[in-house]
Structure formats: C-alpha cells, structure tokens
C-alpha cells in the first residue's frame, strides 16, 4: 500500500522502531503464518538468527525480548507496557516461550544466534525465523528486514512490494513521490501540502476516521509525556543516565506558580520544547508506549514542535479546542507528506543511512508542519523542510552501549529547535531558494551510502567507542 500518515505515525513500544517494533512485528507475522498453515502442533524447536545491526545493538534496543513477544503473538501497536513486563518476566522465570500463544517451547534470549558481522544483501537489519519438527525437518522458515520506522519487508518479496506500492499510488487522487510533484499538485489544485495529503488519505478512510485517528495519535504523544514526567531515577541499561524531564517540569511550573496552570510564558518556549522532547525520548528509552514519528529514536521531535505550535504560536492563547484540533491535524498531515518523500526516495533507518535518516527526517517533517500551521505557502513549507534537513546532513548514529540514550535523547531536543528555526527562516522568505528539498533528500541518501558502517547503528564508532560506558 502507498505510505500514509498512519504508517509514519504508528503506536508502538520503545526503545527503537527498527530494532524493537519492526522485529516484534516480523515475529508476530511469522507466528500467525504457523497458525494459519496448520503446522503449529508439529513444531518441536525454534531457531532465530539476527544479522548486522540487529545483532550488534540488539541487546541495548530490546530486539531479542521484542522478538519473544512477537513470537507469542503480540503486536507492537496493541501491547501495553504492563503486558510486556508480565510476559517477559514469565518467560525469564520458566524458560518457556508460548509460540503463537499456544505451543510451549523452551526458548529465550540466550538461544538466539547473533551474526553482527554478516550483512544480508537487502538491509543490515535482517532476521530469519525457522521452526523444526521433532525429527529435525524444517517446517517453515522466513527472513524479514526491518527497514526503519517499524516497516518490515520479507525476503524475496522486495520487488513485489515495490510493484504493489507503485500500483497503490496510482489509486491515489493526487499521488506524488518527489517534492517537485507535491508542489505541482498544490499549484494545480490550489491546495496546501497538508490538504493534498488529506485528499489522498480519504481514498482509504473517511474524513471522520482521519480526524479521530490523528487526534488519537496526538493523545498518545501527550500521554507519553505525562507518564514520563511521573518517572524518576535512572534510565535502564547500565549507563546510569538520570531522567531529567520530571525535575525540569517542576522547575518550569514554579516559574508560573502564580499564573493559570495552562499559562506558558513565551520567554520559556525553548525550555518547554526541550522538556517535551526529553520526556518523550526518556519514556522511549524506558521501553514505554510512544508514537513512531517517523521512528522511535526520533519520536520526541514532532511532539515537541507541535507543542510549540499549540502553546506559543500567535493567537493560540485564544484558540478553542476545535481550533487546537485543527492545528494538530494540519500539522501531522503536512509532516507526513514530507515523511513520504524521505521514506520513498531515501530512508528513515539509522542502520541504513545514519541518524540523518531518523532525527534529520523528523526535524524536516516537523519544520514543514510548523510552517504550514503558521500560514506558510507550499513553497515556504517545502523550504522549511529543506533547511531542517540540510543542517542535519551527515548526522551519524553512534549510540553508546547500543542504547537510545546518549546522544539520542538530547539530539531530539536540539533537532526540535532546529525545526522551529527552519520554519521561521522559511516564513521570512518568499519560498524561493537555491537548494530544493528533493536535492537534499538525494544528498542524504547518497551520504548514507558513503557513510562508514561503524556510524550506522552498530555501536562500533563515534561516541559509542570513545566514551566509557561505566
């Protein structure tokens, strides 16, 4: 199917869309196939092989435990954090996995085969699931690739998936693959970028479903922040990174203690943006419930910039709830339209193109969303997206210990501020600029290809090796 807003903004659990959400989704698909094929009761043993980046940083990203949950039949968009904790505790205590929720097998994290130096041809995030009968016969085997943002592709079906994508785009009223095509649609139809995306979404959903779905997405973003602000102490994983969001929130609230609880002093706009980004990514690092936007590692940027739009944009202090809902919907639709460009022309996978594909894409999407809700023309919105990505080019993915904590959490706050600045710069122009968004996207893709693998989510270069973990 053509990439849509609910593909780019999907609900899952942390800490990584490519290393947690994608593998869980692939494992769940495999479990469902076993059930549907009628061979589940013949399964006597299981083998899971993880390749490349999944093997190199899987422990820090929760890949192995996510796969266990997927093999039990859980899906990332439906499972709740408390269910995660309960099932993983049960598996650890008994040493037994409930395959497809029905067949008990002695299996755990330690039984997975890790091949960090083996890169499969399609993508560095490869995984193979195989089940055997009691006599050793292979009953079923499948290889999947987690290609970023929770998206998965099955080995051998890559061409078919591309063909299906092309065919499904033909069914859209206003299809586009490049920013030039998107701007052309805006000009010919007299619509904004967000409105073009909305028209295309209506090909598969009603207007009410789109509105309700997007407002639900934002409610999960808000809920993520609220849960994070109640947590204290250290983040899990051994780096002893202290949670900062609760203390920062308390300090900000003290600054306005004599004001309306909903009042946000404009002079603290950046502190609030930083807080929202940190809160979301601390919750993500904790394995909490987040929205891929477009990935988990970059999940804090769009909520932070959208928070800015809702609380600090001109006139929002007098906005009704209906006005605020309209801002959320317009922002997310516009951001998604730009996300489609990155997904289809380049990549949103840190393991494939570095953090420029995650944080860079999210910053670009957020800049576009903000420029649109602030009244930008399509040309200014495209310019905002271009500026944000241009100044994230070459960004490496080098998490210490393979954990999405350092530099990932602070990086989201910095990128959110970049997005806001990019939108403001674009709005002070008339939309004409020398470098196009398409040129920047192509440059990002080519930069990712040229980037050394040690800077692409392998924990083998950069901060990951130059900072002592403990």
C-alpha positions in Angstrom: 0.0 0.0 0.0 1.1 3.6 -0.5 2.8 5.1 2.5 0.2 7.1 4.5 0.1 9.2 7.6 -0.8 6.3 9.9 2.2 4.3 8.6 4.6 7.1 9.5 2.8 7.8 12.8 2.1 4.4 14.4 1.9 3.4 18.1 4.4 1.1 19.5 6.8 0.5 22.4 10.4 1.7 22.9 13.2 1.9 22.6 13.5 1.5 18.8 11.2 1.3 15.8 13.7 -0.5 13.6 15.2 -2.7 16.4 12.1 -3.2 18.6 8.9 -2.5 16.8 9.9 -4.0 13.4 11.3 -7.3 14.8 8.3 -7.7 17.0 6.0 -7.2 14.0 8.0 -9.6 11.9 8.0 -12.3 14.6 4.2 -11.8 15.0 3.7 -12.3 11.3 5.8 -15.5 11.4 3.7 -16.8 14.4 0.5 -16.1 12.5 1.8 -18.0 9.5 2.5 -21.0 11.6 -1.1 -20.9 13.0 -2.7 -20.4 9.5 -0.6 -23.2 7.9 -1.8 -25.8 10.4 1.7 -26.9 11.3 1.9 -25.3 14.7 1.2 -28.5 16.6 4.1 -30.2 14.9 6.7 -27.6 15.9 9.3 -29.1 18.3 12.0 -26.4 18.2 12.8 -22.9 17.0 15.8 -21.0 15.7 16.2 -17.2 15.4 19.2 -15.7 13.5 19.8 -12.0 13.8 22.2 -10.2 11.4 24.1 -6.9 11.1 22.9 -4.1 13.2 20.1 -6.1 14.9 22.8 -8.4 16.3 25.3 -5.7 17.0 23.0 -3.5 19.1 20.0 -5.7 19.7 20.6 -6.1 23.4 20.5 -2.4 24.0 17.5 -1.9 21.8 15.4 -4.7 23.2 15.4 -6.6 20.0 15.6 -10.1 21.5 12.8 -9.5 24.0 10.6 -7.9 21.4 11.0 -10.9 19.2 10.0 -13.2 22.0 6.8 -11.2 22.5 6.1 -11.2 18.7 6.6 -15.0 18.6 3.9 -15.2 21.3 1.6 -13.3 19.0 1.8 -9.8 20.4 1.8 -6.8 18.1 3.6 -3.6 19.0 0.6 -1.3 18.3 -1.6 -3.3 20.7 0.6 -4.5 23.6 0.8 -2.4 26.7 3.9 -1.8 28.8 2.5 -3.7 31.7 1.9 -6.7 29.4 5.4 -6.5 28.2 6.8 -6.7 31.7 4.4 -9.6 32.7 5.2 -11.8 29.7 9.0 -11.2 29.8 9.1 -12.0 33.5 7.2 -15.2 32.9 9.5 -16.3 30.0 12.6 -15.5 32.1 11.2 -17.4 35.1 10.0 -20.5 33.2 12.5 -20.5 30.3 9.5 -21.2 28.1 8.0 -19.3 25.2 4.3 -19.7 24.2 4.8 -19.9 20.4 1.8 -18.2 18.7 0.2 -18.2 22.2 -0.4 -21.9 22.1 2.7 -24.1 21.9 5.2 -24.1 24.8 8.8 -24.2 23.7 12.0 -24.0 25.8 13.4 -20.8 24.3 14.8 -17.4 25.5 17.1 -14.6 24.6 20.3 -16.6 25.1 19.1 -19.1 22.4 19.2 -16.5 19.6 22.0 -16.7 17.1 23.8 -13.4 16.7 25.7 -12.6 13.4 26.8 -8.9 13.8 29.4 -9.1 11.0 27.0 -10.7 8.5 25.1 -8.2 6.4 22.3 -9.7 4.2 22.0 -8.1 0.7 18.7 -6.3 1.2 19.3 -4.4 4.5 21.6 -4.5 7.6 18.6 -5.2 9.9 17.9 -8.9 8.9 16.4 -11.7 10.8 15.5 -15.3 10.0 12.9 -17.5 11.8 12.9 -21.3 11.4 10.9 -24.0 13.1 11.6 -27.7 13.1 9.7 -30.9 13.7 10.9 -33.4 16.2 12.9 -35.3 13.6 14.7 -32.1 12.5 12.6 -31.4 9.4 12.3 -27.7 8.6 8.6 -27.0 8.8 8.8 -23.3 7.9 11.4 -20.6 7.5 11.2 -16.9 6.7 13.6 -13.9 6.5 12.5 -10.4 7.2 14.2 -7.0 7.1 13.3 -4.2 9.5 13.8 -1.1 7.2 13.1 1.7 9.6 10.0 3.3 11.3 8.6 -0.2 12.2 8.3 -1.1 8.5 9.2 -4.7 7.6 9.9 -6.3 4.2 10.0 -10.1 3.6 13.0 -11.5 1.7 12.0 -12.4 -1.9 9.1 -10.0 -1.9 11.0 -6.8 -2.3 10.2 -6.3 -5.9 6.6 -7.3 -5.3 6.3 -4.8 -2.5 7.7 -2.0 -4.8 5.2 -3.0 -7.5 2.3 -3.0 -5.0 3.4 0.4 -3.8 3.5 1.8 -7.4 0.1 0.3 -8.1 -1.5 1.6 -4.9 -0.1 5.1 -5.6 -2.0 5.0 -8.9 -5.2 4.7 -6.9 -4.5 7.9 -5.0 -6.3 11.0 -6.3 -3.1 13.1 -6.0 -0.1 10.8 -6.0 3.4 12.3 -5.5 6.9 10.9 -5.0 9.0 14.0 -5.1 8.7 17.4 -3.6 8.5 18.9 -7.1 5.5 16.7 -7.8 3.9 17.6 -4.5 4.4 21.3 -5.2 2.9 20.8 -8.7 -0.2 19.2 -7.1 -0.5 22.2 -4.7 -0.3 24.7 -7.6 -2.7 22.9 -9.9 -5.3 22.2 -7.3 -4.9 25.4 -5.2 -4.4 23.3 -2.1 -1.8 23.3 0.7 0.6 20.4 1.3 -1.5 19.2 4.3 -4.6 19.3 2.2 -3.0 17.2 -0.6 -2.2 14.6 2.0 -5.7 14.7 3.4 -7.2 14.1 -0.1 -5.0 11.1 -0.5 -5.9 9.7 2.9 -9.6 10.0 2.1 -9.0 7.3 -0.6 -8.9 4.7 2.2 -10.6 6.4 5.2 -13.5 8.7 5.9 -12.8 12.2 6.9 -14.0 11.4 10.4 -11.7 8.4 10.7 -8.8 10.5 9.6 -9.5 13.2 12.2 -10.2 10.8 15.0 -7.1 8.8 14.1 -4.8 11.8 14.1 -6.2 13.2 17.3 -5.7 9.7 18.9 -2.1 9.7 17.7 -1.6 13.1 19.4 -3.3 11.9 22.6 -0.8 9.0 22.8 2.0 11.6 22.3 0.6 13.6 25.2 0.1 10.5 27.3 3.7 9.5 26.7 4.9 12.9 28.1 2.6 12.7 31.2 3.8 9.2 32.1 7.4 10.2 31.6 7.0 13.2 33.9 6.0 10.9 36.7 9.0 8.7 36.4 12.2 9.4 38.4 15.6 7.9 38.9 17.9 6.4 36.3 17.1 5.1 32.8 17.5 1.3 32.4 20.5 -0.2 30.7 23.6 0.4 32.8 24.7 3.8 31.5 23.3 5.4 34.7 21.7 8.2 32.7 19.5 10.3 35.0 16.0 11.2 34.0 15.8 15.0 33.7 12.2 15.6 32.5 10.5 15.5 35.9 12.9 18.0 37.5 12.7 20.3 34.5 9.0 20.2 34.5 8.8 21.1 38.2 11.2 24.0 37.7 9.2 25.3 34.8 5.9 25.1 36.7 7.5 27.0 39.6 8.2 29.9 37.2 4.5 30.3 36.6 3.1 29.2 40.0 1.1 32.4 40.3 -0.3 32.1 36.8 -3.0 30.0 35.3 -1.8 26.3 35.3 -2.2 26.3 31.5 -0.2 29.5 31.0 3.1 29.2 29.2 5.4 32.2 29.4 6.7 32.9 25.9 10.2 33.6 27.2 10.5 29.9 28.2 9.4 28.5 24.8 12.6 26.7 24.2 12.7 25.2 27.7 9.3 23.8 27.1 10.3 22.4 23.7 13.4 20.8 25.3 11.3 19.3 28.0 8.7 17.7 25.7 11.5 16.2 23.5 13.4 14.9 26.5 10.2 13.5 28.2 9.2 11.5 25.1 12.6 10.1 24.5 13.2 9.2 28.1 10.0 7.3 28.0 11.0 5.6 24.7 14.4 4.7 26.3 12.4 3.1 29.1 10.5 0.8 26.7 7.3 2.8 27.2 4.5 3.5 24.7 5.4 6.0 22.1 4.5 7.1 18.6 7.0 6.5 15.8 7.5 9.9 14.3 8.7 8.6 11.9 10.9 6.4 14.2 11.2 5.8 17.9 14.7 7.2 18.1 13.4 10.5 16.8 10.0 10.2 18.5 10.3 13.4 20.6 10.9 16.0 17.8 7.4 16.2 16.3 5.6 16.2 19.7 7.9 19.0 20.9 7.4 21.2 17.8 3.7 20.5 17.8 3.6 21.6 21.5 5.3 24.8 20.4 2.6 25.3 17.7 -0.2 24.7 20.2 1.2 26.9 23.0 3.4 29.6 21.5 2.1 30.3 18.0 0.4 33.7 17.6 -3.3 33.6 18.6 -3.2 30.1 20.3 -3.8 31.7 23.7 -7.3 32.5 22.5 -7.8 29.3 20.5 -10.8 27.0 21.1 -10.5 23.2 21.4 -11.7 22.9 17.8 -9.0 25.3 16.7 -6.4 23.3 18.5 -7.6 20.0 17.0 -7.4 21.6 13.5 -3.8 22.6 14.2 -2.9 19.1 15.3 -4.5 17.6 12.1 -3.0 20.1 9.7 0.5 19.7 11.3 0.5 15.9 11.3 -0.8 15.7 7.7 1.8 18.1 6.4 4.6 16.4 8.3 3.5 13.1 6.9 3.6 14.4 3.4 7.2 15.3 3.8 7.8 11.9 5.6 6.5 10.1 2.5 9.3 11.8 0.4 12.0 10.5 2.7 10.5 7.1 3.0 10.1 6.6 -0.8 13.3 8.4 -2.0 15.8 7.7 0.7 15.4 6.0 4.1 14.3 6.7 7.7 16.5 3.9 9.0 19.5 4.8 11.2 21.1 1.4 10.4 20.9 2.2 6.7 21.8 5.9 6.4 22.8 7.1 9.9 20.8 9.4 12.3 20.3 11.9 9.5 17.6 9.4 8.3 15.9 9.4 11.7 16.4 12.7 13.5 17.1 14.6 10.3 13.8 13.3 8.7 11.8 14.1 11.8 13.3 17.6 12.1 12.4 18.2 8.4 8.9 16.9 8.9 8.3 19.0 12.0 9.6 22.1 10.3 7.2 21.6 7.5 4.3 21.0 9.9 5.0 24.1 11.8 5.5 26.3 8.7 2.1 25.2 7.4 0.1 25.9 10.7 1.8 29.3 10.9 0.3 30.1 7.5 3.2 29.3 5.1 2.7 28.8 1.4 3.5 25.4 -0.1 6.8 26.8 -1.3 7.7 28.1 2.2 6.7 24.8 3.8 9.0 22.9 1.3 11.7 25.4 2.1 11.4 24.8 5.9 11.7 21.1 5.3 14.8 21.6 3.2 16.5 23.9 5.7 16.0 21.5 8.5 17.4 18.5 6.7 20.3 20.5 5.1 21.6 21.1 8.6 21.3 17.5 9.7 23.2 16.0 6.7 25.9 13.6 7.7 24.5 13.0 11.2 25.8 9.7 12.5 24.1 7.0 14.6 26.6 6.1 17.3 24.6 5.3 20.5 26.8 4.5 23.5 26.2 0.9 24.6 23.7 0.4 21.7 21.2 2.3 23.9 19.0 5.1 22.6 20.1 7.4 25.4 23.3 9.1 24.6 23.3 11.1 22.3 19.8 10.3 21.2 17.7 12.0 23.9 19.4 15.4 23.7 19.6 15.1 20.0 15.8 15.2 19.7 15.7 18.4 21.7 18.4 20.0 19.5 16.6 18.9 16.3 13.3 20.2 17.6 14.8 23.7 18.0 16.4 23.4 14.5 12.9 22.6 13.1 11.4 25.7 14.7 14.2 27.9 13.5 14.0 26.4 10.0 10.2 27.1 9.8 10.8 30.7 11.0 13.6 31.3 8.4 11.4 29.9 5.6 8.5 32.1 6.6 10.7 35.2 6.5 11.4 34.3 2.8 9.1 34.2 -0.1 9.5 30.4 -0.8 12.2 30.8 -3.4 15.6 29.2 -2.5 18.6 27.8 -4.2 18.6 24.2 -2.9 15.5 22.1 -3.3 14.1 19.6 -0.8 14.5 16.9 -3.5 18.2 17.7 -3.9 18.7 17.5 -0.1 16.9 14.1 0.1 19.0 12.7 -2.6 22.1 14.0 -0.9 21.0 12.4 2.4 20.6 9.1 0.6 24.0 9.3 -1.1 25.7 10.4 2.2 24.2 7.4 3.9 25.5 5.1 1.3 29.0 6.6 1.6 28.9 6.6 5.5 31.1 4.0 7.2 29.0 1.2 8.7 30.5 1.9 12.1 28.4 5.1 12.2 25.2 3.4 11.3 23.7 2.0 14.5 26.4 -0.7 15.1 27.9 0.9 18.3 31.3 0.4 16.6 32.3 4.0 16.1 31.9 7.6 17.3 30.7 8.2 20.8 29.9 4.5 21.1 33.6 3.7 21.3 35.1 7.0 22.6 33.0 7.3 25.7 33.5 4.8 28.6 30.2 3.2 29.4 30.6 2.9 33.1 
